[in-house]
Amino acid sequence: MEYEFRRNSLDGTVFAEFSMEHVILGRFFAEQLGTNKEQCLNILLKIEQIRASKKVDWSWQSNDLSIAIDNEQVRVYTNAIDFDEEFELEDSMNMYDAESEAFCGLEDFESALKSWIEFISRA
């Protein structure tokens, strides 16, 4: 999973760009986490609890996006199209699918989240 974090030098807005199959992760990082280091650390804490088997899974829902974490993977998705897992989009809709939902391994997500925390901590 490839990603790049940037900051607008004029207004300080933060951006996250992820590889095509993980596009929605960039939106989640920039729009839902933004510069809220406390929320990022809370997600890391939930990951630690899941690894320690104190929690089976964890999810969080905002107005637009949601995240679901279990001991193997992370799912980020738009709330508007939380469709049945059996429903498949046509091949021509794959990019839309990537903008609406993405799965990644727990370790990859944790690594990206730690990088994001480091990024937003820099002034």
N, CA, C and O atoms as CSV, one atom per row, in Angstrom:
chain,resi,resn,atom,element,x,y,z
A,1,MET,N,N,0.844,-1.170,0.000
A,1,MET,CA,C,0.000,0.000,0.000
A,1,MET,C,C,0.897,1.243,0.000
A,1,MET,O,O,1.714,1.448,0.898
A,2,GLU,N,N,0.715,2.049,-1.023
A,2,GLU,CA,C,1.514,3.261,-1.142
A,2,GLU,C,C,0.667,4.465,-0.763
A,2,GLU,O,O,-0.536,4.506,-1.019
A,3,TYR,N,N,1.330,5.456,-0.141
A,3,TYR,CA,C,0.628,6.669,0.242
A,3,TYR,C,C,1.606,7.834,0.336
A,3,TYR,O,O,2.819,7.658,0.451
A,4,GLU,N,N,1.028,9.024,0.282
A,4,GLU,CA,C,1.810,10.252,0.390
A,4,GLU,C,C,0.960,11.272,1.140
A,4,GLU,O,O,-0.235,11.415,0.880
A,5,PHE,N,N,1.593,11.977,2.072
A,5,PHE,CA,C,0.894,12.996,2.837
A,5,PHE,C,C,1.449,14.363,2.459
A,5,PHE,O,O,2.657,14.542,2.300
A,6,ARG,N,N,0.543,15.319,2.320
A,6,ARG,CA,C,0.959,16.671,1.966
A,6,ARG,C,C,0.170,17.682,2.786
A,6,ARG,O,O,-0.905,17.391,3.309
A,7,ARG,N,N,0.743,18.881,2.880
A,7,ARG,CA,C,0.102,19.977,3.582
A,7,ARG,C,C,0.087,21.191,2.673
A,7,ARG,O,O,1.103,21.513,2.057
A,8,ASN,N,N,-1.050,21.872,2.581
A,8,ASN,CA,C,-1.165,23.109,1.817
A,8,ASN,C,C,-0.429,24.191,2.599
A,8,ASN,O,O,-0.793,24.495,3.735
A,9,SER,N,N,0.603,24.770,1.997
A,9,SER,CA,C,1.417,25.756,2.697
A,9,SER,C,C,0.688,27.073,2.948
A,9,SER,O,O,1.112,27.860,3.794
A,10,LEU,N,N,-0.398,27.320,2.226
A,10,LEU,CA,C,-1.145,28.559,2.414
A,10,LEU,C,C,-2.101,28.506,3.598
A,10,LEU,O,O,-2.156,29.444,4.394
A,11,ASP,N,N,-2.845,27.429,3.718
A,11,ASP,CA,C,-3.844,27.373,4.793
A,11,ASP,C,C,-3.641,26.219,5.778
A,11,ASP,O,O,-4.418,26.085,6.723
A,12,GLY,N,N,-2.616,25.385,5.581
A,12,GLY,CA,C,-2.322,24.296,6.505
A,12,GLY,C,C,-3.182,23.058,6.345
A,12,GLY,O,O,-3.057,22.116,7.128
A,13,THR,N,N,-4.058,23.041,5.339
A,13,THR,CA,C,-4.904,21.880,5.089
A,13,THR,C,C,-4.034,20.663,4.792
A,13,THR,O,O,-3.033,20.760,4.082
A,14,VAL,N,N,-4.430,19.507,5.350
A,14,VAL,CA,C,-3.662,18.279,5.133
A,14,VAL,C,C,-4.376,17.390,4.123
A,14,VAL,O,O,-5.604,17.363,4.048
A,15,PHE,N,N,-3.569,16.657,3.343
A,15,PHE,CA,C,-4.068,15.752,2.310
A,15,PHE,C,C,-3.353,14.414,2.427
A,15,PHE,O,O,-2.183,14.348,2.803
A,16,ALA,N,N,-4.070,13.358,2.102
A,16,ALA,CA,C,-3.476,12.022,2.077
A,16,ALA,C,C,-3.884,11.363,0.767
A,16,ALA,O,O,-5.069,11.273,0.447
A,17,GLU,N,N,-2.903,10.908,0.026
A,17,GLU,CA,C,-3.165,10.199,-1.225
A,17,GLU,C,C,-2.665,8.767,-1.077
A,17,GLU,O,O,-1.510,8.525,-0.729
A,18,PHE,N,N,-3.561,7.830,-1.350
A,18,PHE,CA,C,-3.233,6.410,-1.268
A,18,PHE,C,C,-3.311,5.801,-2.657
A,18,PHE,O,O,-3.901,6.383,-3.567
A,19,SER,N,N,-2.716,4.629,-2.816
A,19,SER,CA,C,-2.765,3.918,-4.086
A,19,SER,C,C,-4.217,3.716,-4.514
A,19,SER,O,O,-5.129,3.759,-3.688
A,20,MET,N,N,-4.421,3.496,-5.806
A,20,MET,CA,C,-5.755,3.500,-6.389
A,20,MET,C,C,-6.745,2.581,-5.674
A,20,MET,O,O,-7.902,2.959,-5.494
A,21,GLU,N,N,-6.329,1.407,-5.269
A,21,GLU,CA,C,-7.269,0.500,-4.629
A,21,GLU,C,C,-7.586,0.881,-3.177
A,21,GLU,O,O,-8.422,0.249,-2.531
A,22,HIS,N,N,-6.911,1.922,-2.672
A,22,HIS,CA,C,-7.132,2.385,-1.297
A,22,HIS,C,C,-7.464,3.878,-1.241
A,22,HIS,O,O,-7.196,4.536,-0.235
A,23,VAL,N,N,-8.040,4.406,-2.304
A,23,VAL,CA,C,-8.320,5.841,-2.416
A,23,VAL,C,C,-9.103,6.367,-1.214
A,23,VAL,O,O,-8.805,7.450,-0.710
A,24,ILE,N,N,-10.076,5.631,-0.761
A,24,ILE,CA,C,-10.929,6.104,0.326
A,24,ILE,C,C,-10.158,6.279,1.637
A,24,ILE,O,O,-10.574,7.054,2.499
A,25,LEU,N,N,-9.048,5.570,1.792
A,25,LEU,CA,C,-8.235,5.757,2.988
A,25,LEU,C,C,-7.688,7.181,3.054
A,25,LEU,O,O,-7.610,7.772,4.131
A,26,GLY,N,N,-7.312,7.726,1.905
A,26,GLY,CA,C,-6.836,9.106,1.873
A,26,GLY,C,C,-7.911,10.069,2.341
A,26,GLY,O,O,-7.642,11.001,3.099
A,27,ARG,N,N,-9.111,9.839,1.889
A,27,ARG,CA,C,-10.237,10.680,2.311
A,27,ARG,C,C,-10.491,10.530,3.811
A,27,ARG,O,O,-10.748,11.515,4.503
A,28,PHE,N,N,-10.417,9.291,4.308
A,28,PHE,CA,C,-10.619,9.050,5.733
A,28,PHE,C,C,-9.567,9.781,6.561
A,28,PHE,O,O,-9.898,10.452,7.539
A,29,PHE,N,N,-8.310,9.652,6.174
A,29,PHE,CA,C,-7.231,10.295,6.930
A,29,PHE,C,C,-7.393,11.817,6.917
A,29,PHE,O,O,-7.315,12.457,7.966
A,30,ALA,N,N,-7.616,12.393,5.748
A,30,ALA,CA,C,-7.682,13.849,5.624
A,30,ALA,C,C,-8.964,14.436,6.217
A,30,ALA,O,O,-8.918,15.432,6.939
A,31,GLU,N,N,-10.103,13.819,5.912
A,31,GLU,CA,C,-11.383,14.403,6.320
A,31,GLU,C,C,-11.832,13.995,7.711
A,31,GLU,O,O,-12.349,14.828,8.456
A,32,GLN,N,N,-11.651,12.755,8.076
A,32,GLN,CA,C,-12.155,12.281,9.364
A,32,GLN,C,C,-11.139,12.416,10.498
A,32,GLN,O,O,-11.502,12.741,11.628
A,33,LEU,N,N,-9.873,12.167,10.193
A,33,LEU,CA,C,-8.846,12.306,11.223
A,33,LEU,C,C,-8.232,13.693,11.219
A,33,LEU,O,O,-8.030,14.300,12.270
A,34,GLY,N,N,-7.938,14.188,10.023
A,34,GLY,CA,C,-7.342,15.519,9.910
A,34,GLY,C,C,-6.152,15.667,10.833
A,34,GLY,O,O,-5.272,14.806,10.865
A,35,THR,N,N,-6.121,16.734,11.569
A,35,THR,CA,C,-5.011,16.986,12.487
A,35,THR,C,C,-5.368,16.609,13.925
A,35,THR,O,O,-4.693,17.030,14.864
A,36,ASN,N,N,-6.420,15.823,14.096
A,36,ASN,CA,C,-6.871,15.396,15.418
A,36,ASN,C,C,-6.009,14.221,15.898
A,36,ASN,O,O,-6.351,13.054,15.704
A,37,LYS,N,N,-4.913,14.558,16.511
A,37,LYS,CA,C,-3.967,13.538,16.976
A,37,LYS,C,C,-4.607,12.628,18.030
A,37,LYS,O,O,-4.304,11.437,18.083
A,38,GLU,N,N,-5.481,13.176,18.859
A,38,GLU,CA,C,-6.150,12.386,19.890
A,38,GLU,C,C,-6.990,11.264,19.271
A,38,GLU,O,O,-6.977,10.137,19.767
A,39,GLN,N,N,-7.712,11.563,18.200
A,39,GLN,CA,C,-8.516,10.539,17.525
A,39,GLN,C,C,-7.614,9.473,16.908
A,39,GLN,O,O,-7.929,8.284,16.962
A,40,CYS,N,N,-6.508,9.890,16.331
A,40,CYS,CA,C,-5.556,8.930,15.753
A,40,CYS,C,C,-5.005,8.002,16.830
A,40,CYS,O,O,-4.925,6.789,16.633
A,41,LEU,N,N,-4.629,8.574,17.959
A,41,LEU,CA,C,-4.098,7.771,19.059
A,41,LEU,C,C,-5.169,6.836,19.626
A,41,LEU,O,O,-4.855,5.725,20.053
A,42,ASN,N,N,-6.407,7.270,19.633
A,42,ASN,CA,C,-7.506,6.420,20.082
A,42,ASN,C,C,-7.645,5.189,19.175
A,42,ASN,O,O,-7.874,4.080,19.659
A,43,ILE,N,N,-7.507,5.387,17.872
A,43,ILE,CA,C,-7.581,4.253,16.943
A,43,ILE,C,C,-6.405,3.302,17.175
A,43,ILE,O,O,-6.578,2.084,17.137
A,44,LEU,N,N,-5.220,3.848,17.414
A,44,LEU,CA,C,-4.067,2.990,17.723
A,44,LEU,C,C,-4.314,2.185,18.997
A,44,LEU,O,O,-3.944,1.014,19.077
A,45,LEU,N,N,-4.935,2.810,19.987
A,45,LEU,CA,C,-5.265,2.115,21.224
A,45,LEU,C,C,-6.237,0.964,20.952
A,45,LEU,O,O,-6.083,-0.122,21.511
A,46,LYS,N,N,-7.222,1.194,20.107
A,46,LYS,CA,C,-8.182,0.138,19.760
A,46,LYS,C,C,-7.478,-1.015,19.058
A,46,LYS,O,O,-7.798,-2.180,19.297
A,47,ILE,N,N,-6.527,-0.697,18.200
A,47,ILE,CA,C,-5.751,-1.747,17.528
A,47,ILE,C,C,-4.971,-2.566,18.549
A,47,ILE,O,O,-4.943,-3.794,18.465
A,48,GLU,N,N,-4.337,-1.898,19.515
A,48,GLU,CA,C,-3.597,-2.605,20.564
A,48,GLU,C,C,-4.524,-3.510,21.369
A,48,GLU,O,O,-4.156,-4.639,21.696
A,49,GLN,N,N,-5.729,-3.024,21.691
A,49,GLN,CA,C,-6.691,-3.826,22.448
A,49,GLN,C,C,-7.137,-5.049,21.648
A,49,GLN,O,O,-7.301,-6.134,22.205
A,50,ILE,N,N,-7.330,-4.870,20.355
A,50,ILE,CA,C,-7.715,-6.007,19.506
A,50,ILE,C,C,-6.590,-7.034,19.470
A,50,ILE,O,O,-6.837,-8.236,19.569
A,51,ARG,N,N,-5.371,-6.567,19.331
A,51,ARG,CA,C,-4.227,-7.499,19.311
A,51,ARG,C,C,-4.081,-8.251,20.624
A,51,ARG,O,O,-3.706,-9.423,20.638
A,52,ALA,N,N,-4.379,-7.573,21.728
A,52,ALA,CA,C,-4.260,-8.191,23.048
A,52,ALA,C,C,-5.491,-9.030,23.384
A,52,ALA,O,O,-5.612,-9.550,24.493
A,53,SER,N,N,-6.403,-9.158,22.422
A,53,SER,CA,C,-7.644,-9.928,22.558
A,53,SER,C,C,-8.569,-9.389,23.639
A,53,SER,O,O,-9.403,-10.119,24.175
A,54,LYS,N,N,-8.416,-8.090,23.958
A,54,LYS,CA,C,-9.342,-7.471,24.901
A,54,LYS,C,C,-10.605,-7.027,24.181
A,54,LYS,O,O,-11.643,-6.799,24.802
A,55,LYS,N,N,-10.503,-6.909,22.873
A,55,LYS,CA,C,-11.649,-6.578,22.044
A,55,LYS,C,C,-11.589,-7.466,20.812
A,55,LYS,O,O,-10.505,-7.769,20.313
A,56,VAL,N,N,-12.736,-7.880,20.325
A,56,VAL,CA,C,-12.779,-8.705,19.117
A,56,VAL,C,C,-12.663,-7.835,17.878
A,56,VAL,O,O,-11.939,-8.157,16.936
A,57,ASP,N,N,-13.392,-6.722,17.898
A,57,ASP,CA,C,-13.335,-5.782,16.785
A,57,ASP,C,C,-13.773,-4.406,17.282
A,57,ASP,O,O,-14.190,-4.249,18.430
A,58,TRP,N,N,-13.673,-3.434,16.415
A,58,TRP,CA,C,-14.042,-2.070,16.769
A,58,TRP,C,C,-14.482,-1.356,15.497
A,58,TRP,O,O,-13.931,-1.585,14.420
A,59,SER,N,N,-15.468,-0.499,15.631
A,59,SER,CA,C,-15.903,0.289,14.483
A,59,SER,C,C,-16.256,1.693,14.938
A,59,SER,O,O,-16.560,1.940,16.105
A,60,TRP,N,N,-16.206,2.592,13.988
A,60,TRP,CA,C,-16.508,3.994,14.241
A,60,TRP,C,C,-17.200,4.542,13.014
A,60,TRP,O,O,-16.788,4.277,11.884
A,61,GLN,N,N,-18.251,5.306,13.239
A,61,GLN,CA,C,-19.019,5.849,12.127
A,61,GLN,C,C,-19.139,7.353,12.277
A,61,GLN,O,O,-19.502,7.858,13.339
A,62,SER,N,N,-18.830,8.060,11.202
A,62,SER,CA,C,-19.044,9.500,11.157
A,62,SER,C,C,-20.237,9.745,10.235
A,62,SER,O,O,-20.943,8.805,9.871
A,63,ASN,N,N,-20.459,10.976,9.865
A,63,ASN,CA,C,-21.570,11.272,8.959
A,63,ASN,C,C,-21.378,10.638,7.589
A,63,ASN,O,O,-22.338,10.141,7.000
A,64,ASP,N,N,-20.146,10.650,7.072
A,64,ASP,CA,C,-19.878,10.195,5.711
A,64,ASP,C,C,-19.150,8.860,5.611
A,64,ASP,O,O,-19.469,8.040,4.749
A,65,LEU,N,N,-18.180,8.640,6.482
A,65,LEU,CA,C,-17.318,7.468,6.384
A,65,LEU,C,C,-17.332,6.655,7.663
A,65,LEU,O,O,-17.588,7.180,8.746
A,66,SER,N,N,-17.057,5.381,7.526
A,66,SER,CA,C,-16.951,4.491,8.678
A,66,SER,C,C,-15.686,3.663,8.559
A,66,SER,O,O,-15.123,3.493,7.478
A,67,ILE,N,N,-15.259,3.153,9.704
A,67,ILE,CA,C,-14.100,2.263,9.750
A,67,ILE,C,C,-14.464,1.076,10.626
A,67,ILE,O,O,-15.115,1.231,11.659
A,68,ALA,N,N,-14.042,-0.103,10.209
A,68,ALA,CA,C,-14.252,-1.321,10.978
A,68,ALA,C,C,-12.911,-2.053,11.043
A,68,ALA,O,O,-12.268,-2.282,10.018
A,69,ILE,N,N,-12.504,-2.413,12.247
A,69,ILE,CA,C,-11.210,-3.061,12.453
A,69,ILE,C,C,-11.422,-4.375,13.187
A,69,ILE,O,O,-12.141,-4.439,14.184
A,70,ASP,N,N,-10.777,-5.434,12.671
A,70,ASP,CA,C,-10.733,-6.692,13.411
A,70,ASP,C,C,-9.271,-7.108,13.525
A,70,ASP,O,O,-8.381,-6.326,13.191
A,71,ASN,N,N,-9.015,-8.302,13.982
A,71,ASN,CA,C,-7.623,-8.698,14.235
A,71,ASN,C,C,-6.808,-8.977,12.976
A,71,ASN,O,O,-5.616,-9.265,13.072
A,72,GLU,N,N,-7.427,-8.897,11.796
A,72,GLU,CA,C,-6.695,-9.150,10.558
A,72,GLU,C,C,-6.714,-7.991,9.574
A,72,GLU,O,O,-5.734,-7.757,8.868
A,73,GLN,N,N,-7.838,-7.256,9.524
A,73,GLN,CA,C,-7.951,-6.240,8.485
A,73,GLN,C,C,-8.739,-5.022,8.946
A,73,GLN,O,O,-9.380,-5.012,9.997
A,74,VAL,N,N,-8.659,-4.002,8.107
A,74,VAL,CA,C,-9.377,-2.754,8.319
A,74,VAL,C,C,-10.236,-2.510,7.089
A,74,VAL,O,O,-9.789,-2.704,5.959
A,75,ARG,N,N,-11.452,-2.089,7.315
A,75,ARG,CA,C,-12.365,-1.729,6.223
A,75,ARG,C,C,-12.772,-0.279,6.429
A,75,ARG,O,O,-13.255,0.088,7.501
A,76,VAL,N,N,-12.579,0.542,5.410
A,76,VAL,CA,C,-13.052,1.929,5.413
A,76,VAL,C,C,-14.051,2.030,4.278
A,76,VAL,O,O,-13.786,1.568,3.168
A,77,TYR,N,N,-15.202,2.635,4.552
A,77,TYR,CA,C,-16.256,2.681,3.541
A,77,TYR,C,C,-17.164,3.891,3.743
A,77,TYR,O,O,-17.264,4.445,4.838
A,78,THR,N,N,-17.821,4.281,2.654
A,78,THR,CA,C,-18.792,5.366,2.741
A,78,THR,C,C,-20.082,4.813,3.312
A,78,THR,O,O,-20.477,3.688,3.007
A,79,ASN,N,N,-20.728,5.600,4.133
A,79,ASN,CA,C,-21.975,5.163,4.755
A,79,ASN,C,C,-23.104,5.080,3.739
A,79,ASN,O,O,-24.022,4.274,3.893
A,80,ALA,N,N,-23.042,5.894,2.722
A,80,ALA,CA,C,-24.121,5.953,1.735
A,80,ALA,C,C,-24.285,4.654,0.961
A,80,ALA,O,O,-25.387,4.338,0.512
A,81,ILE,N,N,-23.216,3.903,0.801
A,81,ILE,CA,C,-23.332,2.663,0.024
A,81,ILE,C,C,-22.871,1.448,0.807
A,81,ILE,O,O,-22.192,0.581,0.257
A,82,ASP,N,N,-23.220,1.371,2.053
A,82,ASP,CA,C,-22.880,0.185,2.836
A,82,ASP,C,C,-23.759,-0.964,2.372
A,82,ASP,O,O,-24.723,-1.350,3.034
A,83,PHE,N,N,-23.390,-1.502,1.197
A,83,PHE,CA,C,-24.196,-2.529,0.555
A,83,PHE,C,C,-23.800,-3.918,1.001
A,83,PHE,O,O,-22.745,-4.124,1.600
A,84,ASP,N,N,-24.648,-4.846,0.704
A,84,ASP,CA,C,-24.444,-6.252,1.024
A,84,ASP,C,C,-23.149,-6.745,0.389
A,84,ASP,O,O,-22.861,-6.430,-0.766
A,85,GLU,N,N,-22.372,-7.518,1.140
A,85,GLU,CA,C,-21.083,-8.030,0.661
A,85,GLU,C,C,-21.212,-8.858,-0.615
A,85,GLU,O,O,-20.258,-8.941,-1.389
A,86,GLU,N,N,-22.370,-9.471,-0.848
A,86,GLU,CA,C,-22.533,-10.317,-2.018
A,86,GLU,C,C,-22.751,-9.515,-3.292
A,86,GLU,O,O,-22.601,-10.049,-4.391
A,87,PHE,N,N,-23.097,-8.257,-3.162
A,87,PHE,CA,C,-23.336,-7.414,-4.323
A,87,PHE,C,C,-22.001,-7.027,-4.947
A,87,PHE,O,O,-21.114,-6.537,-4.249
A,88,GLU,N,N,-21.848,-7.237,-6.240
A,88,GLU,CA,C,-20.608,-6.890,-6.923
A,88,GLU,C,C,-20.899,-5.880,-8.017
A,88,GLU,O,O,-21.887,-5.986,-8.744
A,89,LEU,N,N,-20.003,-4.887,-8.115
A,89,LEU,CA,C,-20.145,-3.884,-9.160
A,89,LEU,C,C,-19.578,-4.413,-10.470
A,89,LEU,O,O,-18.700,-5.276,-10.476
A,90,GLU,N,N,-20.080,-3.894,-11.563
A,90,GLU,CA,C,-19.548,-4.259,-12.869
A,90,GLU,C,C,-18.111,-3.766,-12.975
A,90,GLU,O,O,-17.704,-2.857,-12.252
A,91,ASP,N,N,-17.342,-4.375,-13.886
A,91,ASP,CA,C,-15.939,-3.999,-14.053
A,91,ASP,C,C,-15.757,-2.513,-14.313
A,91,ASP,O,O,-14.782,-1.922,-13.847
A,92,SER,N,N,-16.668,-1.904,-15.042
A,92,SER,CA,C,-16.549,-0.478,-15.351
A,92,SER,C,C,-16.716,0.403,-14.122
A,92,SER,O,O,-16.426,1.598,-14.176
A,93,MET,N,N,-17.178,-0.169,-13.019
A,93,MET,CA,C,-17.406,0.600,-11.801
A,93,MET,C,C,-16.313,0.375,-10.762
A,93,MET,O,O,-16.468,0.821,-9.625
A,94,ASN,N,N,-15.223,-0.294,-11.099
A,94,ASN,CA,C,-14.181,-0.603,-10.128
A,94,ASN,C,C,-13.577,0.626,-9.474
A,94,ASN,O,O,-13.289,0.606,-8.277
A,95,MET,N,N,-13.378,1.698,-10.235
A,95,MET,CA,C,-12.805,2.901,-9.635
A,95,MET,C,C,-13.776,3.481,-8.621
A,95,MET,O,O,-13.364,3.913,-7.544
A,96,TYR,N,N,-15.050,3.494,-8.952
A,96,TYR,CA,C,-16.044,3.983,-7.997
A,96,TYR,C,C,-16.022,3.128,-6.739
A,96,TYR,O,O,-16.125,3.651,-5.630
A,97,ASP,N,N,-15.890,1.830,-6.903
A,97,ASP,CA,C,-15.812,0.925,-5.769
A,97,ASP,C,C,-14.622,1.282,-4.888
A,97,ASP,O,O,-14.757,1.300,-3.665
A,98,ALA,N,N,-13.460,1.567,-5.472
A,98,ALA,CA,C,-12.264,1.919,-4.717
A,98,ALA,C,C,-12.430,3.241,-3.982
A,98,ALA,O,O,-11.808,3.454,-2.941
A,99,GLU,N,N,-13.260,4.128,-4.511
A,99,GLU,CA,C,-13.516,5.403,-3.848
A,99,GLU,C,C,-14.559,5.255,-2.746
A,99,GLU,O,O,-14.757,6.176,-1.954
A,100,SER,N,N,-15.220,4.114,-2.690
A,100,SER,CA,C,-16.304,3.899,-1.744
A,100,SER,C,C,-15.967,2.920,-0.626
A,100,SER,O,O,-16.560,2.967,0.452
A,101,GLU,N,N,-15.013,2.036,-0.890
A,101,GLU,CA,C,-14.682,1.014,0.092
A,101,GLU,C,C,-13.276,0.497,-0.157
A,101,GLU,O,O,-12.855,0.329,-1.301
A,102,ALA,N,N,-12.559,0.249,0.926
A,102,ALA,CA,C,-11.223,-0.340,0.801
A,102,ALA,C,C,-10.949,-1.219,2.007
A,102,ALA,O,O,-11.367,-0.925,3.127
A,103,PHE,N,N,-10.242,-2.293,1.749
A,103,PHE,CA,C,-9.773,-3.193,2.796
A,103,PHE,C,C,-8.249,-3.163,2.773
A,103,PHE,O,O,-7.637,-3.059,1.710
A,104,CYS,N,N,-7.651,-3.255,3.943
A,104,CYS,CA,C,-6.191,-3.405,4.003
A,104,CYS,C,C,-5.859,-4.192,5.259
A,104,CYS,O,O,-6.672,-4.315,6.175
A,105,GLY,N,N,-4.648,-4.718,5.277
A,105,GLY,CA,C,-4.202,-5.473,6.435
A,105,GLY,C,C,-4.050,-4.571,7.648
A,105,GLY,O,O,-3.777,-3.379,7.514
A,106,LEU,N,N,-4.226,-5.133,8.812
A,106,LEU,CA,C,-4.138,-4.369,10.055
A,106,LEU,C,C,-2.764,-3.729,10.215
A,106,LEU,O,O,-2.669,-2.567,10.609
A,107,GLU,N,N,-1.702,-4.470,9.916
A,107,GLU,CA,C,-0.341,-3.927,10.060
A,107,GLU,C,C,-0.098,-2.780,9.090
A,107,GLU,O,O,0.520,-1.785,9.467
A,108,ASP,N,N,-0.567,-2.892,7.852
A,108,ASP,CA,C,-0.401,-1.819,6.880
A,108,ASP,C,C,-1.138,-0.556,7.329
A,108,ASP,O,O,-0.603,0.548,7.225
A,109,PHE,N,N,-2.353,-0.718,7.824
A,109,PHE,CA,C,-3.123,0.434,8.297
A,109,PHE,C,C,-2.437,1.077,9.492
A,109,PHE,O,O,-2.319,2.300,9.564
A,110,GLU,N,N,-1.990,0.257,10.423
A,110,GLU,CA,C,-1.320,0.783,11.613
A,110,GLU,C,C,-0.066,1.567,11.227
A,110,GLU,O,O,0.198,2.638,11.775
A,111,SER,N,N,0.693,1.035,10.291
A,111,SER,CA,C,1.902,1.732,9.831
A,111,SER,C,C,1.552,3.077,9.193
A,111,SER,O,O,2.211,4.082,9.460
A,112,ALA,N,N,0.525,3.096,8.356
A,112,ALA,CA,C,0.094,4.346,7.722
A,112,ALA,C,C,-0.408,5.329,8.765
A,112,ALA,O,O,-0.117,6.522,8.676
A,113,LEU,N,N,-1.154,4.852,9.749
A,113,LEU,CA,C,-1.672,5.726,10.794
A,113,LEU,C,C,-0.546,6.329,11.627
A,113,LEU,O,O,-0.595,7.510,11.970
A,114,LYS,N,N,0.455,5.540,11.951
A,114,LYS,CA,C,1.610,6.069,12.690
A,114,LYS,C,C,2.348,7.118,11.859
A,114,LYS,O,O,2.800,8.131,12.394
A,115,SER,N,N,2.470,6.878,10.561
A,115,SER,CA,C,3.096,7.870,9.672
A,115,SER,C,C,2.267,9.145,9.632
A,115,SER,O,O,2.819,10.245,9.614
A,116,TRP,N,N,0.944,9.004,9.618
A,116,TRP,CA,C,0.046,10.165,9.613
A,116,TRP,C,C,0.220,10.976,10.903
A,116,TRP,O,O,0.282,12.205,10.859
A,117,ILE,N,N,0.299,10.299,12.038
A,117,ILE,CA,C,0.495,10.989,13.319
A,117,ILE,C,C,1.801,11.764,13.298
A,117,ILE,O,O,1.853,12.913,13.738
A,118,GLU,N,N,2.846,11.145,12.794
A,118,GLU,CA,C,4.143,11.819,12.682
A,118,GLU,C,C,4.020,13.027,11.755
A,118,GLU,O,O,4.561,14.091,12.054
A,119,PHE,N,N,3.323,12.874,10.649
A,119,PHE,CA,C,3.132,13.955,9.688
A,119,PHE,C,C,2.373,15.134,10.298
A,119,PHE,O,O,2.810,16.279,10.175
A,120,ILE,N,N,1.251,14.869,10.947
A,120,ILE,CA,C,0.460,15.975,11.495
A,120,ILE,C,C,1.106,16.609,12.726
A,120,ILE,O,O,0.755,17.725,13.110
A,121,SER,N,N,2.051,15.893,13.345
A,121,SER,CA,C,2.736,16.430,14.518
A,121,SER,C,C,3.775,17.476,14.138
A,121,SER,O,O,4.166,18.306,14.960
A,122,ARG,N,N,4.216,17.428,12.889
A,122,ARG,CA,C,5.165,18.438,12.411
A,122,ARG,C,C,4.417,19.737,12.127
A,122,ARG,O,O,3.375,19.735,11.472
A,123,ALA,N,N,4.944,20.810,12.611
A,123,ALA,CA,C,4.256,22.117,12.422
A,123,ALA,C,C,4.312,22.612,11.026
A,123,ALA,O,O,3.782,23.683,10.729
